[in-house]
């Protein structure tokens, strides 16, 4: 498991400081939260990613250095892990928050990486899953953070060496021992206890979502397409080469519909034959 130290980005409330420090170069995308850009750090000439978040769209805030910040910033400020994209800097401006994140040229999200491949080779998938689960183990046990939006779109991959980095902590929350009552994340990756019950365990939710991702990577589809599918037996469509019994076993554990029978922690998953 990765041993990581904590760090904290600086907080700046001066727009002119941002404009002196960074130059926006292009727009990468947008979402309900705001916009994403690439920028150049003017002193070092290093390229970075700027995530602009509208303050009016920010629901959950926490204090960091006595400053209200989005929970995404608070959680990421405590993470320093080789498989998590790094938060470099942070600005709290009158109308927006600006997150300065590391830029990874040549990397792509896992969905784009796998979309043109019907299903990934098991050895490739195993390398991806080991890194993903190592991150979750660190978050759950060392930092008491649940990501709550594990999916291929939130994982960047280096196609050259298959290194991955987890991104987008917008749905993340703290693990307090209490069950959650508010749905977070993406519906297709949500477990039955998240969708159909009033309370759910955030660790169980992360494990289930990672199981859905594993199923998608090796079989190219979602295991459950409608709410009614949650109540039928998990199916493993035929593929060539045939999916190994070890991979099927791990998927079955992670996608156990009874949350009390699902693995209680990520460390249990590392003891399965597929990941050993």
Buried (B, 14 or more C-beta within 10 A) or exposed (E): EBEBEEEBBEBBEEBEEBEEBBEBEEEEEEEEBBBBBBBBBEEEEEBBBBBBBEBEEBEBBBEBEEBBBBBBBBBBBBBBBBBBBBBBBBBBBEEBBBBBBBBBEEBBBBBBBBEEEEBBEBEBBBBBBBBBBBBBBBBBBBBBBBBBBBBBBBBBBBEEEBBBBBBBBBBBBBBEEEBBEEEBBBEEBBBBBBEEEEEBBBBBBBBBBBBBBBBBBBBBEEBBEEEEEBEEEBEBEEEEEEBEEBBBEBBEBBBBBEBEEBBEBBEEBBEBEBBE
